[in-house]
């Protein structure tokens, strides 16, 4: 999965890197289901700890259909990331088209109680070898 391109965004000393990959074995194009995994790395370059409290994703398929997903933490956790450390996790996303995109943000709280949103960079979901059809 690490040979996939990395998409990166930085907000207030928090770097978010995402590497998507197509899961052909879990996809069923004949049934209109394409599945991607994505590996996320969140790096804290600030001087204090930060806690990831919630997530917001905007998922757009190749037809321009948009779904917004919000929820607490990631993969059942609300991790605190120490200065100079990182938090990694993997998740997945099914689509009804062979291409799409995702973008979003993580609600963070720093050690002073300040809340901010760390940007999740926009990244494309494309079946290898397929023509892109993003709107």
N, CA, C and O atoms as a GROMACS GRO file, in nm:
protein
  540
    1UNK      N    1   0.083  -0.119   0.000
    1UNK     CA    2   0.000   0.000   0.000
    1UNK      C    3   0.087   0.125   0.000
    1UNK      O    4   0.040   0.232  -0.040
    2UNK      N    5   0.213   0.115   0.044
    2UNK     CA    6   0.297   0.234   0.054
    2UNK      C    7   0.354   0.278  -0.079
    2UNK      O    8   0.420   0.382  -0.086
    3UNK      N    9   0.330   0.203  -0.187
    3UNK     CA   10   0.375   0.249  -0.318
    3UNK      C   11   0.272   0.342  -0.382
    3UNK      O   12   0.299   0.400  -0.487
    4UNK      N   13   0.156   0.356  -0.320
    4UNK     CA   14   0.054   0.449  -0.369
    4UNK      C   15   0.101   0.592  -0.343
    4UNK      O   16   0.178   0.616  -0.250
    5UNK      N   17   0.054   0.687  -0.424
    5UNK     CA   18   0.093   0.826  -0.399
    5UNK      C   19   0.040   0.875  -0.265
    5UNK      O   20  -0.069   0.835  -0.222
    6UNK      N   21   0.116   0.961  -0.200
    6UNK     CA   22   0.071   1.019  -0.074
    6UNK      C   23   0.014   1.157  -0.101
    6UNK      O   24   0.073   1.237  -0.173
    7UNK      N   25  -0.101   1.183  -0.042
    7UNK     CA   26  -0.163   1.315  -0.046
    7UNK      C   27  -0.139   1.376   0.091
    7UNK      O   28  -0.151   1.306   0.192
    8UNK      N   29  -0.104   1.504   0.097
    8UNK     CA   30  -0.064   1.563   0.224
    8UNK      C   31  -0.120   1.703   0.242
    8UNK      O   32  -0.128   1.781   0.147
    9UNK      N   33  -0.160   1.734   0.366
    9UNK     CA   34  -0.204   1.869   0.402
    9UNK      C   35  -0.149   1.900   0.541
    9UNK      O   36  -0.134   1.810   0.624
   10UNK      N   37  -0.120   2.029   0.567
   10UNK     CA   38  -0.074   2.070   0.699
   10UNK      C   39  -0.162   2.183   0.749
   10UNK      O   40  -0.189   2.279   0.677
   11UNK      N   41  -0.205   2.171   0.874
   11UNK     CA   42  -0.285   2.274   0.940
   11UNK      C   43  -0.229   2.295   1.080
   11UNK      O   44  -0.228   2.203   1.161
   12UNK      N   45  -0.184   2.415   1.109
   12UNK     CA   46  -0.139   2.451   1.244
   12UNK      C   47  -0.044   2.348   1.305
   12UNK      O   48  -0.056   2.312   1.422
   13UNK      N   49   0.051   2.300   1.225
   13UNK     CA   50   0.151   2.205   1.275
   13UNK      C   51   0.107   2.060   1.278
   13UNK      O   52   0.179   1.975   1.330
   14UNK      N   53  -0.010   2.031   1.223
   14UNK     CA   54  -0.058   1.892   1.212
   14UNK      C   55  -0.054   1.853   1.065
   14UNK      O   56  -0.120   1.915   0.981
   15UNK      N   57   0.024   1.750   1.034
   15UNK     CA   58   0.033   1.700   0.897
   15UNK      C   59  -0.056   1.576   0.886
   15UNK      O   60  -0.050   1.486   0.969
   16UNK      N   61  -0.138   1.573   0.782
   16UNK     CA   62  -0.220   1.456   0.753
   16UNK      C   63  -0.177   1.404   0.616
   16UNK      O   64  -0.183   1.476   0.516
   17UNK      N   65  -0.133   1.277   0.613
   17UNK     CA   66  -0.094   1.210   0.488
   17UNK      C   67  -0.188   1.094   0.464
   17UNK      O   68  -0.219   1.017   0.556
   18UNK      N   69  -0.234   1.080   0.339
   18UNK     CA   70  -0.326   0.972   0.304
   18UNK      C   71  -0.271   0.900   0.182
   18UNK      O   72  -0.226   0.962   0.085
   19UNK      N   73  -0.275   0.766   0.188
   19UNK     CA   74  -0.236   0.682   0.074
   19UNK      C   75  -0.353   0.587   0.043
   19UNK      O   76  -0.374   0.490   0.116
   20UNK      N   77  -0.427   0.614  -0.064
   20UNK     CA   78  -0.537   0.524  -0.101
   20UNK      C   79  -0.487   0.409  -0.188
   20UNK      O   80  -0.385   0.422  -0.256
   21UNK      N   81  -0.558   0.298  -0.185
   21UNK     CA   82  -0.529   0.187  -0.276
   21UNK      C   83  -0.659   0.113  -0.307
   21UNK      O   84  -0.746   0.097  -0.222
   22UNK      N   85  -0.669   0.068  -0.431
   22UNK     CA   86  -0.788  -0.003  -0.478
   22UNK      C   87  -0.783  -0.148  -0.430
   22UNK      O   88  -0.678  -0.212  -0.436
   23UNK      N   89  -0.896  -0.198  -0.381
   23UNK     CA   90  -0.906  -0.336  -0.334
   23UNK      C   91  -0.986  -0.419  -0.434
   23UNK      O   92  -1.107  -0.436  -0.419
   24UNK      N   93  -0.918  -0.469  -0.534
   24UNK     CA   94  -0.986  -0.545  -0.640
   24UNK      C   95  -1.055  -0.668  -0.584
   24UNK      O   96  -1.164  -0.705  -0.629
   25UNK      N   97  -0.994  -0.733  -0.485
   25UNK     CA   98  -1.050  -0.855  -0.428
   25UNK      C   99  -1.179  -0.834  -0.350
   25UNK      O  100  -1.257  -0.928  -0.334
   26UNK      N  101  -1.203  -0.712  -0.303
   26UNK     CA  102  -1.326  -0.683  -0.230
   26UNK      C  103  -1.429  -0.611  -0.317
   26UNK      O  104  -1.542  -0.587  -0.274
   27UNK      N  105  -1.388  -0.576  -0.438
   27UNK     CA  106  -1.478  -0.504  -0.529
   27UNK      C  107  -1.556  -0.602  -0.615
   27UNK      O  108  -1.512  -0.714  -0.639
   28UNK      N  109  -1.672  -0.558  -0.662
   28UNK     CA  110  -1.755  -0.638  -0.752
   28UNK      C  111  -1.815  -0.544  -0.857
   28UNK      O  112  -1.930  -0.503  -0.845
   29UNK      N  113  -1.735  -0.509  -0.960
   29UNK     CA  114  -1.784  -0.415  -1.061
   29UNK      C  115  -1.916  -0.454  -1.126
   29UNK      O  116  -1.997  -0.367  -1.158
   30UNK      N  117  -1.940  -0.584  -1.145
   30UNK     CA  118  -2.067  -0.627  -1.206
   30UNK      C  119  -2.186  -0.592  -1.118
   30UNK      O  120  -2.296  -0.571  -1.168
   31UNK      N  121  -2.163  -0.584  -0.986
   31UNK     CA  122  -2.269  -0.546  -0.893
   31UNK      C  123  -2.265  -0.396  -0.861
   31UNK      O  124  -2.344  -0.348  -0.780
   32UNK      N  125  -2.174  -0.322  -0.927
   32UNK     CA  126  -2.165  -0.177  -0.904
   32UNK      C  127  -2.103  -0.143  -0.770
   32UNK      O  128  -2.148  -0.050  -0.703
   33UNK      N  129  -1.998  -0.217  -0.732
   33UNK     CA  130  -1.931  -0.192  -0.603
   33UNK      C  131  -1.780  -0.194  -0.622
   33UNK      O  132  -1.722  -0.295  -0.662
   34UNK      N  133  -1.717  -0.080  -0.594
   34UNK     CA  134  -1.572  -0.066  -0.600
   34UNK      C  135  -1.526  -0.024  -0.461
   34UNK      O  136  -1.586   0.064  -0.400
   35UNK      N  137  -1.420  -0.087  -0.410
   35UNK     CA  138  -1.377  -0.066  -0.271
   35UNK      C  139  -1.231  -0.019  -0.267
   35UNK      O  140  -1.146  -0.072  -0.338
   36UNK      N  141  -1.206   0.080  -0.184
   36UNK     CA  142  -1.070   0.131  -0.163
   36UNK      C  143  -1.036   0.123  -0.015
   36UNK      O  144  -1.122   0.133   0.072
   37UNK      N  145  -0.907   0.104   0.011
   37UNK     CA  146  -0.852   0.120   0.145
   37UNK      C  147  -0.774   0.250   0.144
   37UNK      O  148  -0.729   0.295   0.038
   38UNK      N  149  -0.757   0.309   0.261
   38UNK     CA  150  -0.668   0.424   0.270
   38UNK      C  151  -0.595   0.420   0.403
   38UNK      O  152  -0.653   0.393   0.508
   39UNK      N  153  -0.466   0.447   0.395
   39UNK     CA  154  -0.378   0.451   0.512
   39UNK      C  155  -0.359   0.598   0.547
   39UNK      O  156  -0.324   0.678   0.460
   40UNK      N  157  -0.382   0.633   0.674
   40UNK     CA  158  -0.370   0.772   0.719
   40UNK      C  159  -0.258   0.781   0.823
   40UNK      O  160  -0.249   0.698   0.913
   41UNK      N  161  -0.175   0.884   0.808
   41UNK     CA  162  -0.074   0.916   0.908
   41UNK      C  163  -0.099   1.060   0.952
   41UNK      O  164  -0.106   1.150   0.868
   42UNK      N  165  -0.112   1.082   1.083
   42UNK     CA  166  -0.132   1.215   1.140
   42UNK      C  167  -0.010   1.246   1.225
   42UNK      O  168   0.018   1.176   1.322
   43UNK      N  169   0.064   1.351   1.188
   43UNK     CA  170   0.189   1.385   1.255
   43UNK      C  171   0.170   1.516   1.331
   43UNK      O  172   0.117   1.614   1.277
   44UNK      N  173   0.213   1.517   1.457
   44UNK     CA  174   0.203   1.636   1.541
   44UNK      C  175   0.339   1.706   1.545
   44UNK      O  176   0.432   1.658   1.609
   45UNK      N  177   0.350   1.820   1.477
   45UNK     CA  178   0.473   1.899   1.477
   45UNK      C  179   0.466   2.015   1.576
   45UNK      O  180   0.555   2.100   1.578
   46UNK      N  181   0.360   2.019   1.658
   46UNK     CA  182   0.345   2.129   1.753
   46UNK      C  183   0.426   2.100   1.880
   46UNK      O  184   0.486   1.994   1.895
   47UNK      N  185   0.427   2.197   1.971
   47UNK     CA  186   0.503   2.184   2.095
   47UNK      C  187   0.426   2.111   2.205
   47UNK      O  188   0.483   2.079   2.309
   48UNK      N  189   0.298   2.084   2.182
   48UNK     CA  190   0.217   2.018   2.285
   48UNK      C  191   0.134   1.906   2.227
   48UNK      O  192   0.124   1.892   2.105
   49UNK      N  193   0.073   1.825   2.313
   49UNK     CA  194  -0.012   1.717   2.265
   49UNK      C  195  -0.142   1.770   2.204
   49UNK      O  196  -0.190   1.877   2.240
   50UNK      N  197  -0.197   1.693   2.109
   50UNK     CA  198  -0.326   1.724   2.050
   50UNK      C  199  -0.411   1.596   2.052
   50UNK      O  200  -0.359   1.485   2.039
   51UNK      N  201  -0.541   1.614   2.067
   51UNK     CA  202  -0.631   1.500   2.064
   51UNK      C  203  -0.724   1.512   1.946
   51UNK      O  204  -0.782   1.617   1.921
   52UNK      N  205  -0.738   1.402   1.872
   52UNK     CA  206  -0.833   1.394   1.761
   52UNK      C  207  -0.966   1.353   1.823
   52UNK      O  208  -0.979   1.244   1.880
   53UNK      N  209  -1.067   1.441   1.812
   53UNK     CA  210  -1.196   1.411   1.876
   53UNK      C  211  -1.305   1.367   1.778
   53UNK      O  212  -1.394   1.291   1.816
   54UNK      N  213  -1.298   1.415   1.653
   54UNK     CA  214  -1.399   1.372   1.557
   54UNK      C  215  -1.346   1.387   1.414
   54UNK      O  216  -1.243   1.448   1.390
   55UNK      N  217  -1.422   1.328   1.322
   55UNK     CA  218  -1.384   1.331   1.181
   55UNK      C  219  -1.501   1.378   1.097
   55UNK      O  220  -1.617   1.366   1.135
   56UNK      N  221  -1.467   1.433   0.981
   56UNK     CA  222  -1.566   1.476   0.881
   56UNK      C  223  -1.510   1.439   0.744
   56UNK      O  224  -1.403   1.486   0.706
   57UNK      N  225  -1.583   1.356   0.672
   57UNK     CA  226  -1.543   1.316   0.537
   57UNK      C  227  -1.649   1.362   0.438
   57UNK      O  228  -1.768   1.355   0.467
   58UNK      N  229  -1.605   1.408   0.322
   58UNK     CA  230  -1.695   1.435   0.209
   58UNK      C  231  -1.650   1.342   0.097
   58UNK      O  232  -1.539   1.355   0.044
   59UNK      N  233  -1.737   1.248   0.062
   59UNK     CA  234  -1.706   1.144  -0.036
   59UNK      C  235  -1.790   1.172  -0.161
   59UNK      O  236  -1.912   1.183  -0.154
   60UNK      N  237  -1.722   1.183  -0.274
   60UNK     CA  238  -1.790   1.211  -0.401
   60UNK      C  239  -1.761   1.098  -0.498
   60UNK      O  240  -1.645   1.064  -0.520
   61UNK      N  241  -1.866   1.040  -0.557
   61UNK     CA  242  -1.842   0.934  -0.654
   61UNK      C  243  -1.826   0.992  -0.795
   61UNK      O  244  -1.837   1.113  -0.814
   62UNK      N  245  -1.802   0.907  -0.891
   62UNK     CA  246  -1.777   0.949  -1.028
   62UNK      C  247  -1.896   1.013  -1.097
   62UNK      O  248  -1.881   1.074  -1.203
   63UNK      N  249  -2.015   1.001  -1.039
   63UNK     CA  250  -2.135   1.066  -1.094
   63UNK      C  251  -2.162   1.199  -1.026
   63UNK      O  252  -2.259   1.268  -1.060
   64UNK      N  253  -2.077   1.237  -0.930
   64UNK     CA  254  -2.096   1.362  -0.858
   64UNK      C  255  -2.187   1.350  -0.737
   64UNK      O  256  -2.221   1.451  -0.676
   65UNK      N  257  -2.227   1.227  -0.702
   65UNK     CA  258  -2.308   1.206  -0.582
   65UNK      C  259  -2.220   1.230  -0.459
   65UNK      O  260  -2.110   1.174  -0.450
   66UNK      N  261  -2.267   1.311  -0.365
   66UNK     CA  262  -2.187   1.347  -0.248
   66UNK      C  263  -2.250   1.288  -0.122
   66UNK      O  264  -2.371   1.295  -0.102
   67UNK      N  265  -2.164   1.230  -0.038
   67UNK     CA  266  -2.206   1.180   0.092
   67UNK      C  267  -2.113   1.240   0.196
   67UNK      O  268  -1.991   1.236   0.180
   68UNK      N  269  -2.170   1.296   0.302
   68UNK     CA  270  -2.089   1.350   0.411
   68UNK      C  271  -2.102   1.256   0.530
   68UNK      O  272  -2.212   1.218   0.570
   69UNK      N  273  -1.986   1.220   0.587
   69UNK     CA  274  -1.981   1.129   0.700
   69UNK      C  275  -1.914   1.201   0.816
   69UNK      O  276  -1.804   1.254   0.802
   70UNK      N  277  -1.980   1.202   0.932
   70UNK     CA  278  -1.924   1.263   1.054
   70UNK      C  279  -1.931   1.161   1.166
   70UNK      O  280  -2.020   1.076   1.169
   71UNK      N  281  -1.837   1.170   1.259
   71UNK     CA  282  -1.842   1.080   1.372
   71UNK      C  283  -1.730   1.107   1.470
   71UNK      O  284  -1.636   1.181   1.440
   72UNK      N  285  -1.741   1.047   1.588
   72UNK     CA  286  -1.636   1.066   1.688
   72UNK      C  287  -1.511   0.989   1.651
   72UNK      O  288  -1.519   0.875   1.604
   73UNK      N  289  -1.395   1.050   1.671
   73UNK     CA  290  -1.267   0.983   1.653
   73UNK      C  291  -1.250   0.913   1.520
   73UNK      O  292  -1.318   0.944   1.422
   74UNK      N  293  -1.158   0.816   1.520
   74UNK     CA  294  -1.132   0.732   1.404
   74UNK      C  295  -1.112   0.589   1.453
   74UNK      O  296  -1.052   0.568   1.558
   75UNK      N  297  -1.160   0.494   1.380
   75UNK     CA  298  -1.154   0.351   1.412
   75UNK      C  299  -1.180   0.323   1.560
   75UNK      O  300  -1.111   0.241   1.621
   76UNK      N  301  -1.278   0.391   1.617
   76UNK     CA  302  -1.317   0.370   1.756
   76UNK      C  303  -1.226   0.434   1.859
   76UNK      O  304  -1.239   0.406   1.978
   77UNK      N  305  -1.135   0.519   1.815
   77UNK     CA  306  -1.041   0.583   1.907
   77UNK      C  307  -1.049   0.735   1.893
   77UNK      O  308  -1.087   0.789   1.789
   78UNK      N  309  -1.012   0.802   2.002
   78UNK     CA  310  -0.992   0.947   2.001
   78UNK      C  311  -0.850   0.971   2.052
   78UNK      O  312  -0.829   1.013   2.166
   79UNK      N  313  -0.751   0.943   1.965
   79UNK     CA  314  -0.612   0.939   2.010
   79UNK      C  315  -0.557   1.076   2.048
   79UNK      O  316  -0.592   1.178   1.989
   80UNK      N  317  -0.469   1.076   2.148
   80UNK     CA  318  -0.389   1.192   2.181
   80UNK      C  319  -0.251   1.169   2.120
   80UNK      O  320  -0.189   1.065   2.141
   81UNK      N  321  -0.205   1.266   2.043
   81UNK     CA  322  -0.078   1.254   1.972
   81UNK      C  323   0.022   1.349   2.037
   81UNK      O  324   0.000   1.470   2.040
   82UNK      N  325   0.128   1.295   2.087
   82UNK     CA  326   0.229   1.374   2.156
   82UNK      C  327   0.313   1.454   2.055
   82UNK      O  328   0.316   1.420   1.937
   83UNK      N  329   0.380   1.561   2.100
   83UNK     CA  330   0.466   1.640   2.010
   83UNK      C  331   0.572   1.551   1.944
   83UNK      O  332   0.638   1.472   2.011
   84UNK      N  333   0.588   1.565   1.815
   84UNK     CA  334   0.686   1.488   1.741
   84UNK      C  335   0.644   1.346   1.708
   84UNK      O  336   0.716   1.274   1.640
   85UNK      N  337   0.527   1.303   1.756
   85UNK     CA  338   0.479   1.167   1.733
   85UNK      C  339   0.375   1.166   1.622
   85UNK      O  340   0.332   1.270   1.573
   86UNK      N  341   0.336   1.045   1.584
   86UNK     CA  342   0.233   1.031   1.481
   86UNK      C  343   0.135   0.921   1.521
   86UNK      O  344   0.165   0.836   1.605
   87UNK      N  345   0.019   0.924   1.459
   87UNK     CA  346  -0.084   0.822   1.477
   87UNK      C  347  -0.118   0.771   1.338
   87UNK      O  348  -0.142   0.850   1.247
   88UNK      N  349  -0.122   0.639   1.322
   88UNK     CA  350  -0.152   0.577   1.192
   88UNK      C  351  -0.273   0.487   1.204
   88UNK      O  352  -0.292   0.420   1.306
   89UNK      N  353  -0.355   0.485   1.101
   89UNK     CA  354  -0.465   0.391   1.096
   89UNK      C  355  -0.503   0.366   0.951
   89UNK      O  356  -0.464   0.440   0.861
   90UNK      N  357  -0.578   0.259   0.930
   90UNK     CA  358  -0.627   0.225   0.797
   90UNK      C  359  -0.779   0.211   0.803
   90UNK      O  360  -0.835   0.168   0.904
   91UNK      N  361  -0.842   0.249   0.694
   91UNK     CA  362  -0.987   0.234   0.684
   91UNK      C  363  -1.021   0.209   0.538
   91UNK      O  364  -0.932   0.187   0.456
   92UNK      N  365  -1.149   0.212   0.505
   92UNK     CA  366  -1.189   0.183   0.369
   92UNK      C  367  -1.315   0.256   0.328
   92UNK      O  368  -1.385   0.314   0.411
   93UNK      N  369  -1.342   0.251   0.198
   93UNK     CA  370  -1.458   0.322   0.144
   93UNK      C  371  -1.509   0.249   0.020
   93UNK      O  372  -1.433   0.229  -0.074
   94UNK      N  373  -1.637   0.209   0.018
   94UNK     CA  374  -1.696   0.155  -0.104
   94UNK      C  375  -1.760   0.268  -0.186
   94UNK      O  376  -1.810   0.366  -0.130
   95UNK      N  377  -1.757   0.253  -0.317
   95UNK     CA  378  -1.826   0.347  -0.405
   95UNK      C  379  -1.911   0.269  -0.505
   95UNK      O  380  -1.888   0.150  -0.528
   96UNK      N  381  -2.008   0.337  -0.563
   96UNK     CA  382  -2.093   0.277  -0.666
   96UNK      C  383  -2.040   0.308  -0.806
   96UNK      O  384  -2.106   0.275  -0.904
   97UNK      N  385  -1.922   0.371  -0.815
   97UNK     CA  386  -1.860   0.403  -0.944
   97UNK      C  387  -1.711   0.367  -0.934
   97UNK      O  388  -1.658   0.355  -0.824
   98UNK      N  389  -1.642   0.349  -1.049
   98UNK     CA  390  -1.502   0.310  -1.046
   98UNK      C  391  -1.405   0.426  -1.015
   98UNK      O  392  -1.284   0.406  -1.016
   99UNK      N  393  -1.458   0.543  -0.988
   99UNK     CA  394  -1.372   0.654  -0.948
   99UNK      C  395  -1.449   0.746  -0.854
   99UNK      O  396  -1.572   0.743  -0.848
  100UNK      N  397  -1.374   0.826  -0.782
  100UNK     CA  398  -1.435   0.920  -0.689
  100UNK      C  399  -1.326   0.997  -0.617
  100UNK      O  400  -1.209   0.993  -0.654
  101UNK      N  401  -1.367   1.067  -0.513
  101UNK     CA  402  -1.270   1.143  -0.434
  101UNK      C  403  -1.318   1.155  -0.291
  101UNK      O  404  -1.437   1.141  -0.262
  102UNK      N  405  -1.224   1.183  -0.202
  102UNK     CA  406  -1.255   1.206  -0.062
  102UNK      C  407  -1.176   1.327  -0.014
  102UNK      O  408  -1.066   1.353  -0.063
  103UNK      N  409  -1.232   1.401   0.082
  103UNK     CA  410  -1.167   1.515   0.146
  103UNK      C  411  -1.234   1.531   0.281
  103UNK      O  412  -1.344   1.479   0.302
  104UNK      N  413  -1.171   1.603   0.372
  104UNK     CA  414  -1.238   1.621   0.500
  104UNK      C  415  -1.152   1.691   0.602
  104UNK      O  416  -1.064   1.770   0.568
  105UNK      N  417  -1.179   1.661   0.730
  105UNK     CA  418  -1.104   1.723   0.837
  105UNK      C  419  -1.122   1.648   0.967
  105UNK      O  420  -1.220   1.576   0.987
  106UNK      N  421  -1.024   1.667   1.056
  106UNK     CA  422  -1.029   1.611   1.190
  106UNK      C  423  -1.044   1.725   1.289
  106UNK      O  424  -0.966   1.821   1.286
  107UNK      N  425  -1.142   1.717   1.377
  107UNK     CA  426  -1.154   1.814   1.485
  107UNK      C  427  -1.052   1.777   1.591
  107UNK      O  428  -1.050   1.664   1.641
  108UNK      N  429  -0.965   1.874   1.624
  108UNK     CA  430  -0.856   1.852   1.717
  108UNK      C  431  -0.871   1.947   1.835
  108UNK      O  432  -0.928   2.055   1.822
  109UNK      N  433  -0.819   1.907   1.951
  109UNK     CA  434  -0.810   1.994   2.069
  109UNK      C  435  -0.664   1.991   2.115
  109UNK      O  436  -0.606   1.884   2.133
  110UNK      N  437  -0.605   2.111   2.133
  110UNK     CA  438  -0.467   2.115   2.181
  110UNK      C  439  -0.464   2.119   2.334
  110UNK      O  440  -0.569   2.121   2.398
  111UNK      N  441  -0.344   2.122   2.391
  111UNK     CA  442  -0.331   2.115   2.537
  111UNK      C  443  -0.379   2.242   2.607
  111UNK      O  444  -0.390   2.244   2.730
  112UNK      N  445  -0.407   2.349   2.531
  112UNK     CA  446  -0.462   2.472   2.589
  112UNK      C  447  -0.614   2.476   2.579
  112UNK      O  448  -0.678   2.573   2.621
  113UNK      N  449  -0.674   2.368   2.522
  113UNK     CA  450  -0.818   2.362   2.507
  113UNK      C  451  -0.870   2.426   2.378
  113UNK      O  452  -0.991   2.434   2.357
  114UNK      N  453  -0.778   2.470   2.292
  114UNK     CA  454  -0.817   2.531   2.165
  114UNK      C  455  -0.859   2.422   2.067
  114UNK      O  456  -0.790   2.322   2.051
  115UNK      N  457  -0.973   2.443   2.002
  115UNK     CA  458  -1.018   2.347   1.901
  115UNK      C  459  -0.990   2.403   1.763
  115UNK      O  460  -1.000   2.523   1.740
  116UNK      N  461  -0.956   2.314   1.671
  116UNK     CA  462  -0.932   2.352   1.532
  116UNK      C  463  -0.954   2.229   1.445
  116UNK      O  464  -0.955   2.116   1.494
  117UNK      N  465  -0.970   2.254   1.315
  117UNK     CA  466  -0.987   2.143   1.222
  117UNK      C  467  -0.859   2.125   1.142
  117UNK      O  468  -0.814   2.217   1.073
  118UNK      N  469  -0.800   2.005   1.151
  118UNK     CA  470  -0.685   1.969   1.069
  118UNK      C  471  -0.737   1.915   0.937
  118UNK      O  472  -0.815   1.820   0.934
  119UNK      N  473  -0.694   1.976   0.828
  119UNK     CA  474  -0.744   1.938   0.696
  119UNK      C  475  -0.697   1.799   0.657
  119UNK      O  476  -0.581   1.763   0.676
  120UNK      N  477  -0.789   1.721   0.602
  120UNK     CA  478  -0.755   1.596   0.535
  120UNK      C  479  -0.747   1.632   0.387
  120UNK      O  480  -0.845   1.683   0.332
  121UNK      N  481  -0.633   1.608   0.321
  121UNK     CA  482  -0.620   1.650   0.182
  121UNK      C  483  -0.718   1.576   0.090
  121UNK      O  484  -0.753   1.461   0.115
  122UNK      N  485  -0.761   1.644  -0.014
  122UNK     CA  486  -0.844   1.578  -0.115
  122UNK      C  487  -0.759   1.472  -0.184
  122UNK      O  488  -0.644   1.496  -0.219
  123UNK      N  489  -0.817   1.355  -0.202
  123UNK     CA  490  -0.746   1.250  -0.276
  123UNK      C  491  -0.844   1.176  -0.365
  123UNK      O  492  -0.963   1.165  -0.336
  124UNK      N  493  -0.789   1.125  -0.476
  124UNK     CA  494  -0.875   1.057  -0.572
  124UNK      C  495  -0.873   0.907  -0.551
  124UNK      O  496  -0.774   0.850  -0.506
  125UNK      N  497  -0.984   0.846  -0.584
  125UNK     CA  498  -1.002   0.702  -0.580
  125UNK      C  499  -1.024   0.659  -0.724
  125UNK      O  500  -1.129   0.685  -0.783
  126UNK      N  501  -0.926   0.593  -0.780
  126UNK     CA  502  -0.932   0.555  -0.922
  126UNK      C  503  -0.890   0.410  -0.938
  126UNK      O  504  -0.785   0.370  -0.888
  127UNK      N  505  -0.970   0.333  -1.009
  127UNK     CA  506  -0.932   0.196  -1.040
  127UNK      C  507  -0.811   0.202  -1.133
  127UNK      O  508  -0.816   0.274  -1.233
  128UNK      N  509  -0.704   0.130  -1.103
  128UNK     CA  510  -0.586   0.133  -1.191
  128UNK      C  511  -0.624   0.097  -1.335
  128UNK      O  512  -0.691  -0.003  -1.359
  129UNK      N  513  -0.579   0.178  -1.429
  129UNK     CA  514  -0.603   0.153  -1.570
  129UNK      C  515  -0.735   0.204  -1.622
  129UNK      O  516  -0.760   0.198  -1.743
  130UNK      N  517  -0.822   0.253  -1.534
  130UNK     CA  518  -0.952   0.306  -1.578
  130UNK      C  519  -0.939   0.454  -1.611
  130UNK      O  520  -0.854   0.525  -1.556
  131UNK      N  521  -1.024   0.501  -1.702
  131UNK     CA  522  -1.028   0.644  -1.734
  131UNK      C  523  -1.097   0.718  -1.620
  131UNK      O  524  -1.200   0.673  -1.570
  132UNK      N  525  -1.039   0.831  -1.578
  132UNK     CA  526  -1.099   0.909  -1.469
  132UNK      C  527  -1.226   0.977  -1.517
  132UNK      O  528  -1.232   1.028  -1.628
  133UNK      N  529  -1.328   0.977  -1.431
  133UNK     CA  530  -1.456   1.035  -1.466
  133UNK      C  531  -1.504   1.130  -1.357
  133UNK      O  532  -1.625   1.150  -1.343
  134UNK      N  533  -1.413   1.189  -1.281
  134UNK     CA  534  -1.456   1.277  -1.172
  134UNK      C  535  -1.522   1.402  -1.226
  134UNK      O  536  -1.481   1.456  -1.328
  135UNK      N  537  -1.626   1.446  -1.155
  135UNK     CA  538  -1.695   1.569  -1.192
  135UNK      C  539  -1.635   1.685  -1.117
  135UNK      O  540  -1.679   1.799  -1.134
   0.00000   0.00000   0.00000
